[in-house]
Amino acid sequence: MLSLHSISKDYRTGAFGGATMTAVRDVSFDVGVGEVVSLIGESGSGKSTIGRMILRLASVTRGKVTFDGADISAYRGPALKEYYRDVQGVFQDPFSCYNPVFRADRVFAMIKEEYFPRVPREEWAEKIEAAVEAVRLNPGEVLGKYPHQLSGGQLQRLLIARALLLDIKLLVADEITSMLDASTRIDVLNLLADLKARGLGVLFITHDLSLGNYVSERTIVLRRGSIVEMGPTNLVFGNPLHPYTIKLLDSVPRLHEKWDVDAERPAEPAWAVEPLVEAEPGHFVAGYAA
Ligand SMILES: Nc1ncnc2c1ncn2[C@@H]1O[C@H](COP(=O)(O)OP(=O)(O)OP(=O)(O)O)[C@@H](O)[C@H]1O
């Protein structure tokens, strides 16, 4: 379904844009139909940049992203609109996606105008109810409410319901649980399991290793823009082989801390991007030597 072919992203930095920094380097992976894949790494490792490139919110500097075999960079106008029928993103901060002046379900009206202008009002109302129920919300409790009358978890689920109205094939979920409290977080994770059961593919972007372990069948560990380890989640968690993954697993309680680039650099002067080696079937580790 979705394939990343050696994609890289350079950002221009410096006062006059004269310098560049490579935020993502030679990243390749696939997300299959109905597959949940976790993309894990510390803050600044390039996870969101990858999500944004998949969603066409950031350009790809080198390499390409294909969906069902077609290069997505070529899509313009109607073709891009069709792409968004298949692929949608949900992000960290649900509050920022709503205008406090309007009722929260206005987000559905925008989809109707754009994609379903001719669907009759009653049929549309039924579609909305079904989508809202699919995200484990009670339509009577949430429809017609203003954003401030709903919780972060409810707002987040309404955004997922909006994506479901389009009958998408892939959801890019970027830190969708990080602003939720612990119990709501579990609800949203259970919801992802439901979505998977419906055949939806999910790229679950998180800095929280334990959440990745909970939801995904495949895990990709990103470090400074490069993949250091990837494979079936049980192997990556049960038999981590790259020193960075081992360190991440050891430091689970501290993962929310901002990664301090300058503080870490002197300790690892010789760090380089190493090619991925298949250490055991399906389990790839950068620079692995048996
Ligand atoms: N628009 C931009 N211009 C310049 N640099 C950027 C831009 N967006 C991101 N970066 C830089 O690219 C690197 C990767 O950022 P990115 O947001 O992809 O990381 P992340 O792993 O998602 O981190 P977080 O979990 O904090 O969101 C960071 O060093 C960031 O400062």
The ligand as an SDF file (V2000), in Angstrom:
LIG
                    3D

 31 33  0  0  0  0  0  0  0  0999 V2000
   10.1020   23.4580    9.1340 N   0  0  0  0  0  0  0  0  0  0  0  0
   11.2870   23.1580    9.6650 C   0  0  0  0  0  0  0  0  0  0  0  0
   12.3860   23.9110    9.3770 N   0  0  0  0  0  0  0  0  0  0  0  0
   13.5880   23.5950    9.8920 C   0  0  0  0  0  0  0  0  0  0  0  0
   13.8270   22.5350   10.6860 N   0  0  0  0  0  0  0  0  0  0  0  0
   12.7850   21.7570   11.0030 C   0  0  0  0  0  0  0  0  0  0  0  0
   11.4670   22.0210   10.5240 C   0  0  0  0  0  0  0  0  0  0  0  0
   10.6300   21.0550   10.9880 N   0  0  0  0  0  0  0  0  0  0  0  0
   11.3910   20.2380   11.7480 C   0  0  0  0  0  0  0  0  0  0  0  0
   12.6800   20.6460   11.7630 N   0  0  0  0  0  0  0  0  0  0  0  0
   13.8070   19.9810   12.4460 C   0  0  0  0  0  0  0  0  0  0  0  0
   13.8990   18.6600   11.9550 O   0  0  0  0  0  0  0  0  0  0  0  0
   14.2250   17.7510   13.0120 C   0  0  0  0  0  0  0  0  0  0  0  0
   13.1690   16.6590   13.0650 C   0  0  0  0  0  0  0  0  0  0  0  0
   11.9410   17.2270   13.4930 O   0  0  0  0  0  0  0  0  0  0  0  0
   10.5990   16.3950   13.6370 P   0  0  0  0  0  0  0  0  0  0  0  0
    9.5340   17.3090   14.1140 O   0  0  0  0  0  0  0  0  0  0  0  0
   10.3650   15.6250   12.4150 O   0  0  0  0  0  0  0  0  0  0  0  0
   10.9890   15.3800   14.8030 O   0  0  0  0  0  0  0  0  0  0  0  0
   10.0800   14.4920   15.7460 P   0  0  0  0  0  0  0  0  0  0  0  0
   10.8160   13.2250   15.9310 O   0  0  0  0  0  0  0  0  0  0  0  0
    8.7180   14.4270   15.1990 O   0  0  0  0  0  0  0  0  0  0  0  0
   10.0950   15.3010   17.0780 O   0  0  0  0  0  0  0  0  0  0  0  0
    8.8870   15.6520   18.0800 P   0  0  0  0  0  0  0  0  0  0  0  0
    8.5200   14.3500   18.7240 O   0  0  0  0  0  0  0  0  0  0  0  0
    9.5160   16.6420   19.0260 O   0  0  0  0  0  0  0  0  0  0  0  0
    7.8050   16.2410   17.2220 O   0  0  0  0  0  0  0  0  0  0  0  0
   14.3250   18.5830   14.2690 C   0  0  0  0  0  0  0  0  0  0  0  0
   15.6820   18.8620   14.5090 O   0  0  0  0  0  0  0  0  0  0  0  0
   13.5570   19.8340   13.9390 C   0  0  0  0  0  0  0  0  0  0  0  0
   14.0630   20.9220   14.6600 O   0  0  0  0  0  0  0  0  0  0  0  0
  1  2  1  0
  2  3  1  0
  2  7  2  0
  3  4  2  0
  4  5  1  0
  5  6  2  0
  6  7  1  0
  6 10  1  0
  7  8  1  0
  8  9  2  0
  9 10  1  0
 10 11  1  0
 11 12  1  0
 11 30  1  0
 12 13  1  0
 13 14  1  0
 13 28  1  0
 14 15  1  0
 15 16  1  0
 16 17  2  0
 16 18  1  0
 16 19  1  0
 19 20  1  0
 20 21  2  0
 20 22  1  0
 20 23  1  0
 23 24  1  0
 24 25  2  0
 24 26  1  0
 24 27  1  0
 28 29  1  0
 28 30  1  0
 30 31  1  0
M  END
$$$$
